[in-house]
Amino acid sequence: MDNDSDHSALLVAQWLAQTAGRRFDLLAFGDPVLDIVTGIDAMPTPGGKVVGRALGCWGGGTTANAACAAARLGLASGMFGRVGDDAHAALLRESLALFGVDLSCLVSVGATASASAITMIMPDGEKAVIYMPMPAAPAAGIRLDAALSAARLAYAMPYDLDELVQLSTLARSHGALVAIDLEAAVAPDSHAMRARVALADIVFFNEAGFTAGVGAPPSEAAMRSVLELGPALVVVTCAGAGAMALALGQADVQYANQPAFPAEVVDTTGAGDTFNAAFLSALLRGLDVRAALRFGCAAASCTVAAMGARAGLPTRAQVEQIMQQTTI
């Protein structure tokens, strides 16, 4: 968050209220990914081989998954990114359109393969991923500026720091909040984490990403050290242990945690993306941080119960029904 302005003094809810009515509640920044999913009984060792089971090919990508989850929950969701001109591009577009994601900011790049990932799923539902991105290219400033002028919130997984600088600068010039998702592959050390957190208003970590970036397991005290870098809100998901959040209040800091909702885990792919989108959708509806954590955890319990990142994406009514039926 820009400490040279009064941006950091505003609560997230107050800031979001000022942008109500824009075309995009959430504008996801990133390239959609083709997920090639296989089931395995054990991870291969270096130089080794295991037998896998083809489980399917689906549209994926962390920010694209979040865009679909947000749209499914009733937000006006858009996708800013690229696909190639290969056979996968049509599938990626169709998989986003299926959930009602606005594709007007998604462009095609000639003579280029779309992004893809090989996801290997273990019997307990845990996964390992090999990600193959599209070639890096600077985002067209004029096109991005126009998109962000119509957005309340921009959401990104910022592998490229220069892209995040551009996104953050333009978003703030239009009063849009910036939310980022940091995994260990994105910010593997303190330096990478600090550079990215300083450019965001809302920061999501999974447990491994938090530990890698901060150098300590997630706790209220460790999260406070991240909040001191500038964002207004820090959220950490801890898989089966639920999630926790630390928020900058009007004159203090507020901590909340939420246990995970019970679920029969089939595939954890996309659970964090669903949680993040659901948490943000709750904030955009004016809920407080504690209620947003509960809504996010309830939504994620639907995703892990189905194969693939999007097969179990719930509606708002389905999430609210789960919360009504569960006392945690």
N, C-alpha and C positions, 0 to 999 in steps of 0.2 A: 504494500500500500504506500502511496506517495505521502511521506511525512512532511513534505513541503506545502501541503494544502490542507484544507479542513476535511478532506475525504475520510481520513481515518477516524474522525470524531463522530461520524454518522453511524448509527446502528444499521445493520443490514436490512432489517424490515422497513425502516424509514426510507432508506435509499431506494429499495424496490418499489415502494409506494409511489415514488416520484416518477417512475417510468411506466406505470400502468397504462395499458392501451396501445403499447407498441406492437408491431407486427409479430415479433418473436419474443415469447417469454424466455426461451432458451435457444441460443444459437450454438450448436456444437461445432467445434473447430478441429478438423482432422480428416484424414482420408479413410473411407470405409474399407473394410478388410474382408477378404474371402476366408472363412474358417474351414479348414480341412480337418475333420475330427476323426480320431482313431481311438479305439479302446485297447489298452494293454494291461497285462498282469504285473509287469515290472519294468522299471526304466532301463533302457539299454546302457551297458557300461561302455567306456571308450574302446572302440574297436570291436564291439560286440553287436549282436542282432537279437531282436525279439519279434515274435509274431504278433501282429496287430489285427484289429477288426475294424473295417470301415464303418463308421457311424453316420457319416453324412457330410455334405458341404453346404454351409449356410452363410448368409451375410453376417458380418461381425465387425470388430473394431471397437475399442473402448468408448470413444466419443460417439460413434454411430449407434452403439448399443444404448448409451445414455439418451440419445436423441429419440430412439424408438420407445424406450421406457417412459420418457417424459410425455411423448405424444399419447401413449396408451393411457397415461394417468390424466390426460385432459389438457396438457399444456400446448400452446402454439409453439411447435418445435421445428427448427430449421437445421440444415446441414451445410456447413461451409467447408468444401474440400474438393478432392479430385478423384476420378477414376481413370483407368487407362482406356485403350480402345480394343482390349482383348475380349474374349468370350465371357469373361466374368463380370464385365462392366454392367451388362444388362441385369444380371442377377442381383448385383449390389444395389442398383437403382430400384429395382422392383421390391427388394426386401425392405428398403426404407419406406417406399411409397405405401406398402402394405399396412404400415402402422400410422400413416398420415403425416409423415415427416415432409416438410416443404423442401423440395429439391432445386429451387430456383438459384441457389448459391453453390450448387455442385456442378463442376465443370469436367469435361472430358479432355484428356491429354493424348495426342496422337503418338503412335509408335512407342507406346509405353505399356507395360503390364500393370494391372491394378495391384494394390497391396494385398498380401495374403499371409496366412499363418497356419502352421501345423500345430494342432492341439492334441496332446496325448493325455487320455483320461484313465486314471487308475480305478480299480474296483471300488474304492471308497469315495469316488467322486472328485478327488483332488486331481490337479492337472499340471502339465508342463507345456510351455508354448515356445515355438520358434517363430519369430515375427520377421517378415520380409517386406519392408516398406517400399513405397514408390521413391524414385530419386528425389532428393531434396531440391526444392525450388522456392524462391521467395514468393510470398503471397502478393498478388496484385494489390497495391496499396489503395487505389481508387475503389476497386470492387469490394475490398474488405471494409474500407471506411463506410461505404454505403450500407453494407450489411449490418455493421455494428450500430449505425445510427438508428436502425429499426429494431434493436435488441434491448431487452432488459438485462440480460445476463449472458455472458460468453463463457463457454465451458471447454476446457482443453486438457490434453495430456501432453505437456510441453517437453518433448524430447529435444527440440531445437530452441536454444535460449534466445537467439536473435528473433525467431518468429514470435516468441512470447513477449519480447520487448515491444515489437510492433503491435501485437494484439492488445497488450495492456495500454499502451499509449493511446491508440485509437479508441479503445473502449471507454477509457476515462474521459476522453475529449467529448464523448457523447453521453456521459453519465451512466454508462452500463457497468455493472459489476463484472469482475473476472473471477471465475472459479476454476481451480486446477486440480488434477488428480496426479499424485506423485507416487510412483512405484519405485522399487530399487533400481530397475532398469533405466528409469528416467533420471533419478537423482541418487546415485550410488554412494555419495559422500556428503559431508557437511557443506563443502563449498558449493556443489551443484544444488543442494537443497536450499541454502540461504539465498542464492541468486534468484531462484524461481519464486520462493515464498514472498520475497520483497516486492514482487510484481503483481501479487494476487490479493483479492479481498476475502475469498473463501478457499481454504486448502483442505483437500481430502488426502489421506494416506491410508494404505492398508498397513497391517502391523509390521510386515517385513520392510516396507518402504520407510515407515517412520523410524524404525531401529537403524536402518542403513543411513538415513539422512541426518538423524539427530545423534546417533551414537549411544542411545539408551532405549530401553523398552518404553512403550507409551504409558504415561502416567499424567496426573494433573500437573505435577511440577515440570515434567519434561515438555508437555504441551504448552505450558506458559512460556517456556523459552522460545518456542516457535512463534507464539502470538506476539512476543516482543519484537519480532522482525518486521511487523507491519500489518499482517492481515487482521480482519475483524473477527474471523471465525476459523477454528481448526477442528477437523473431524477425523477420527481414526476408526476404521473398521477392524475388528479382531476375529473374523470368521465366526466360529461357533460360540465365541465369548461375547458377541454383540458389538456394540460401538460406543464411543465416547466423544464428547465435544466440549470445547472451551470457547466461549464467546466474549467479545469485548462489549460491555454494557455501557450505559450512559456515564457511570462513574466507577464501575467496578468490572470484575471478570466473573463470569458465571460458568460453572462446570456441571455437566450432566452425563449420565451413562445409561445404557439400555441393554438388557440381556437379549440374546438372539431368540427368535421365536422358534418353537419346535418344528422340525421338518424332516422328512425322509430324503436324505441327500442322494441325488442321482448324478448331478454334474454342477460343480461350483462355477463354471464359466459364466461370466457376466453378472455374478451376484453383486460384486462391488459396484458395477455400472448401474444396476437397478437401484441399489441402495442410494447412490449419489443422486440419481435423477429423482427418486422419491423424496429424499430429504429436501432437495431444492424445490420440488413442487409444493411441499408443505410450507416452506418459507415463503414462496411466492403467493400462497393463499393466506398468509398472515399468521401461521402457527408459530409458536415459540420453539426454541431449540430442543427442549425436552420432548415436545410433541412431534417434532420433525424427526428426531432419532427413532422414536417408536414407529412412526409411519414408515421410515426407511427400512428398519429391520423387518417389519411385517411384509413389506414388498419383496425384500430379498429372499424371504422364506419361500416364496412362490417360484422364483427363478431356480433355486438349487434343487427343486423337486422335479424338474423337467430336463431333458437332454437338449443341450444347445443354449446359447446365451439369451435367446428371445422366445423360445417356445412357451415358457411359463410366465411371460410378462403379464402382470395383473392390471386390471382396471382399478380406478379409485374405489369403486363400490366393493370390489373383491378384497382390497386391502382393509377397508373399514370393517368389513364382515369378520375378517381374521382378528382384528383388534378387539372387536366386541366379544368374540368367542374365547379370547385368551386374556388372562389376568396379569401377565408379566408386564 
